Amino acid sequence: FALSGLGLLVMYFLMLTFSVAYSFESDAMKLFECIAGFGLGGSAIAMFGRVGGGIYTKAADVGADLAGKVVAGIPEDDPRNPATIADNVGDNVGDVAGMGSDLFGSFAEATCAALVIGAQSTDLVRAGWDAVIFPLYISAVGILVCIAVSFVATDVQPVRNEISIERVLKMQLTLSTIAMTVCMYPICYMYMPDQFYLGANTFNTACVGDTSSKCISNGANAAFACIASGLWGGLIIGFITEYYTSHSYFPVRELARSTETGAATNIIYGLALGYKSTIVPVCVLAFGVWLSFSLMDMYGVALCALGMLGTLSTCLTIDVYGPICDNAGGIAEMAGMPDDVREKTDALDAAGNTTAAIGKGFAIGSAALVSLALTAAFVTRSGALEDGVNLLNPSVFAFLLIGSMLPYWFSAMTMKSVGIAAMEMVKEVKRQFDTIPGLLEGTPGHAPPDHARCIKISTDASLREMVPPAALVILAPIITGTFFGVRAVTGLLAGGLASGVQLAISASNTGGAWDNAKKFVEKGGLYIDVPKRERAHSDPVEGPYTGAIVRNVDGSPQLISVRQRKGSECHKAAVIGDTVGDPLKDTSGPAVNILMKLMAIISLVFCDFFMSINSGKGLFLAGN
């Protein structure tokens, strides 16, 4: 609530400050173009939080897992592992600060896009200050609604057992969406004019016999429909994400069962799950864009994005829940607390992984809508594209392909960065095990592990490795606009959005599913049919038995179900899948959000610069 309220408050005060230099009545466009810098700042810090934080947390997490479980064979978060502190710090850096900055950037950019597009409308400006800053009212109402709904989870129906954890968190999100929908209806009628035109002309002059989507009739109902489509679209995406990443449902349980035949089938099933999980979210986003554009042109798309972010406070709450529980489990393990404490924190952490995946679904969906809205603001601002963009234009199509490639280039950089940093971490942990007597064995009185060295490795790696992907995202639209013009930039943004949203969803859901499949095995939820064996002379009474296979009359072996737990072959395969998925779900997948949004906001901020170069045609295409 503090983060959402602070972002809203700072933006409003910026608007009041700039209104001193640019009068709202005469210079509304210049006023709100200045505010676009607020969105750029939000995305810049989100790049640091998401990319740098993601590299930090996964370098520590993957390094600690590999060194602890695979190399040394000790439990997760064991106090003997020098990388455990870095792992716990990383949860806060990547999952808390990273997600917070990502959603804050989405809020800032969606609001900026709506304000820039709205300020182009003469009718909206004439309707007054309240009509133009209507996007801020959406976020303000959302904060109040989320505060009110939070009392349901804390006082009315709190969590009482393990089964109710996910249910209460989902109920919180559902109630926030319902309450927000109800509250927005009167707000739309209070502040939106009935008729207006999204352009320099007025409704009465531009919309005579014109059925363009820029001619808005019944503005309150149209705005409400756009906002509601974003609200409920976000909820659907969140629940679909939960279905594909929670071990309460079939996909993750099927993924866990695939570990019976080893890590390779687990990897194959996980990738297939991630690709399949993109179908419904992309269709929901497509429907939201179509409906919003049909009703209110690109201004409607911006309102749809703000609607999806209307429950921002609740989304942040349920997302940060996961890393808090993860850290609690790590502290319990390091402090040597009883096993029943760790079982409780593991249950909370499993639910937290699912809620974090829901939060990532919201972040990706809103990032796609925000990117499209910012692209629309860019197209609107550059008057050269007023008649639309021809997809078959050579420069547009060429840069559409290049833009589609950028998310893969970006993901390759971030994935390799995690791998490089994780290798450094594993080598450092192994060095400490080899050079500190008694550390690995846990001999009483041994010297403590050097946690500071591992933290330094993650910190240095995150700062060093985030530079190339950040440079790619920042420079790509600037170079394209400077040399090839605004049409090429439009193709670049469209391509990055089209491929980026699907890559982000599949990567995030694949990693989340692998993580919860491992937890499903660890909690004893997986049973594998194995041949029944007789007890050998040296076998313990409680098993396992290693004697001859017991067979039926027809010679076929008798099968019994054996529960798989930590240390089993299925668990080892699940750990490999989880380790591969860590950088997908916490680094590369969510970081693609930043690529989509930051390229679009940079293009909007630099629009006037691009237009100053040969009337927006660029240096290379000036003669075309």
Beta strands, then each sheet from edge to edge (+ up, - down):
strand 1: 195-197
strand 2: 215-217
strand 3: 526-531
strand 4: 559-564
sheet 1: 1+ 2-
sheet 2: 3+ 4-
end
